């Protein structure tokens, strides 16, 4: 049983699972590629100077940026944003889990921000403003924030008050209640 499945209430189901966009990994990938290229360049220079143990040790150093990249991908993958039939859940952490959830009925507003690049690549920031102590949840560089927002809105009740018929007793009693 998945960690998420144990968190769901009776009759609650997952509507959408999302992650940060892959663009969030770009800085880590660029740094690791630059470090790897530097290590390979130093190894080639060491080989040109003469065969020694140094190039082999330098090439073994390539494990460090590769391990760092694997770690960053694992951290990225373990951070999830979910819409269920009752709430929005944010889960992060691999061993130590941090779970934050906001009930759909407590949401007052949802703000989506996308740059031009974000619209082209399909990512943006989603700000959920709730009527609770925590107040605001911001999901940065969320993949498909418009679809995520649409799924949140699709799960919320219509929110319209029932129409009062003019012939009903309630309609007649309102002026009397005001007069009292």
C-alpha positions as CSV (number, residue, x, y, z in Angstrom):
1,X,0.0,0.0,0.0
2,X,1.4,3.4,-1.0
3,X,1.9,6.1,1.6
4,X,-0.7,8.3,-0.1
5,X,-3.4,5.5,0.0
6,X,-3.0,5.2,3.8
7,X,-3.7,9.0,4.2
8,X,-7.0,9.0,2.3
9,X,-10.3,9.1,4.2
10,X,-13.2,6.9,3.5
11,X,-14.8,7.6,0.1
12,X,-11.9,10.0,-0.8
13,X,-10.1,9.4,-4.1
14,X,-7.1,10.9,-5.8
15,X,-8.1,13.0,-8.8
16,X,-4.6,14.3,-9.9
17,X,-1.0,13.7,-8.9
18,X,1.6,16.3,-10.0
19,X,5.2,17.1,-9.4
20,X,7.4,20.2,-9.9
21,X,8.1,20.7,-13.6
22,X,11.4,19.2,-14.9
23,X,12.7,22.7,-15.3
24,X,13.2,22.7,-11.5
25,X,15.9,20.2,-12.0
26,X,17.7,22.3,-14.6
27,X,20.1,24.1,-12.2
28,X,21.3,20.9,-10.6
29,X,21.7,19.3,-14.0
30,X,23.8,22.2,-15.3
31,X,26.0,22.3,-12.2
32,X,26.6,18.5,-12.4
33,X,27.4,18.6,-16.1
34,X,29.9,21.5,-15.6
35,X,31.6,19.6,-12.8
36,X,31.6,16.4,-14.8
37,X,33.1,18.2,-17.8
38,X,35.8,19.7,-15.6
39,X,36.7,16.3,-14.2
40,X,36.9,14.8,-17.6
41,X,39.0,17.7,-18.9
42,X,41.4,17.4,-16.0
43,X,41.6,13.6,-16.5
44,X,42.5,14.1,-20.2
45,X,45.1,16.6,-19.3
46,X,46.6,14.2,-16.7
47,X,46.7,11.4,-19.3
48,X,48.5,13.8,-21.7
49,X,51.2,14.5,-19.1
50,X,51.8,10.8,-18.6
51,X,50.1,7.7,-17.4
52,X,49.6,7.8,-13.7
53,X,47.0,6.9,-11.2
54,X,45.6,10.5,-11.1
55,X,43.4,10.1,-14.2
56,X,41.8,7.0,-12.8
57,X,41.1,8.7,-9.5
58,X,39.8,11.8,-11.3
59,X,37.4,9.7,-13.4
60,X,36.2,8.1,-10.1
61,X,35.3,11.6,-9.0
62,X,32.6,11.5,-11.7
63,X,30.6,9.4,-9.2
64,X,30.1,12.5,-7.1
65,X,28.2,14.6,-9.6
66,X,26.3,11.5,-10.8
67,X,25.3,10.7,-7.2
68,X,24.3,14.3,-6.6
69,X,22.1,14.3,-9.7
70,X,20.5,11.0,-8.7
71,X,19.8,12.5,-5.3
72,X,18.2,15.6,-6.8
73,X,16.0,13.5,-9.1
74,X,14.9,11.4,-6.2
75,X,14.0,14.5,-4.1
76,X,12.2,16.0,-7.1
77,X,10.2,12.8,-7.6
78,X,9.3,12.4,-3.9
79,X,7.7,15.9,-3.8
80,X,4.1,15.5,-4.9
81,X,1.1,17.7,-5.2
82,X,-2.3,16.0,-5.2
83,X,-5.9,16.9,-5.6
84,X,-8.4,14.5,-4.0
85,X,-12.1,14.6,-3.9
86,X,-11.9,16.5,-0.5
87,X,-8.5,18.3,-0.3
88,X,-5.2,19.3,-1.7
89,X,-2.2,17.4,-0.4
90,X,1.5,18.4,-0.6
91,X,3.9,15.6,0.3
92,X,7.7,16.0,0.4
93,X,10.5,14.0,1.8
94,X,11.8,10.5,1.2
95,X,12.5,9.1,4.6
96,X,11.0,11.9,6.8
97,X,7.7,12.8,5.3
98,X,6.1,16.3,5.5
99,X,2.5,16.4,4.5
100,X,0.4,19.5,4.2
101,X,-3.2,19.5,3.2
102,X,-5.9,22.1,2.7
103,X,-9.6,21.2,2.6
104,X,-11.3,22.2,-0.6
105,X,-14.1,23.9,1.3
106,X,-11.5,26.2,3.0
107,X,-10.1,27.6,-0.3
108,X,-11.0,31.2,-0.8
109,X,-8.9,31.9,-3.9
110,X,-6.5,30.3,-6.4
111,X,-3.9,32.4,-8.1
112,X,-1.9,31.1,-11.1
113,X,1.2,32.8,-12.4
114,X,3.0,31.8,-15.6
115,X,5.8,33.5,-17.4
116,X,6.0,33.4,-21.2
117,X,8.6,30.6,-20.9
118,X,6.3,28.9,-18.3
119,X,3.4,29.0,-20.7
120,X,5.5,27.5,-23.5
121,X,7.0,24.7,-21.4
122,X,3.9,24.1,-19.3
123,X,4.9,25.2,-15.8
124,X,4.0,28.0,-13.4
125,X,3.3,28.9,-9.8
126,X,0.0,28.2,-8.0
127,X,-1.0,30.1,-4.9
128,X,-3.8,28.7,-2.9
129,X,-5.4,31.1,-0.4
130,X,-7.3,29.4,2.3
131,X,-9.4,30.6,5.2
132,X,-7.2,28.8,7.8
133,X,-4.3,29.5,10.1
134,X,-1.7,28.5,7.5
135,X,-3.3,31.0,5.0
136,X,-1.4,30.5,1.8
137,X,0.2,27.5,0.1
138,X,2.4,28.3,-2.9
139,X,3.5,25.6,-5.3
140,X,6.4,26.8,-7.3
141,X,7.2,25.6,-10.8
142,X,4.3,23.2,-10.8
143,X,3.8,21.2,-14.0
144,X,0.5,22.2,-15.7
145,X,-0.8,24.6,-13.1
146,X,-3.8,25.5,-15.2
147,X,-4.9,21.8,-15.3
148,X,-4.2,21.5,-11.6
149,X,-6.4,24.5,-10.9
150,X,-9.1,23.2,-13.1
151,X,-9.1,19.9,-11.2
152,X,-9.4,21.7,-7.9
153,X,-12.3,23.8,-9.2
154,X,-14.0,20.6,-10.6
155,X,-13.9,19.0,-7.1
156,X,-15.4,22.0,-5.3
157,X,-19.2,22.2,-4.8
158,X,-21.0,24.7,-7.0
159,X,-21.3,27.1,-4.1
160,X,-24.6,28.7,-5.1
161,X,-27.2,29.2,-2.4
162,X,-30.5,27.5,-3.1
163,X,-32.9,29.8,-4.9
164,X,-35.8,31.0,-2.7
165,X,-39.2,30.7,-4.4
166,X,-41.4,33.7,-4.1
167,X,-44.4,31.7,-3.1
168,X,-42.7,29.9,-0.2
169,X,-43.2,30.8,3.4
170,X,-39.5,31.7,3.8
171,X,-39.8,34.5,1.2
172,X,-42.8,36.0,3.1
173,X,-41.1,35.7,6.5
174,X,-37.9,37.6,5.6
175,X,-39.5,41.1,5.7
176,X,-41.2,40.2,8.9
177,X,-37.9,39.1,10.5
178,X,-36.3,42.3,9.4
179,X,-39.1,44.4,10.8
180,X,-38.7,42.7,14.2
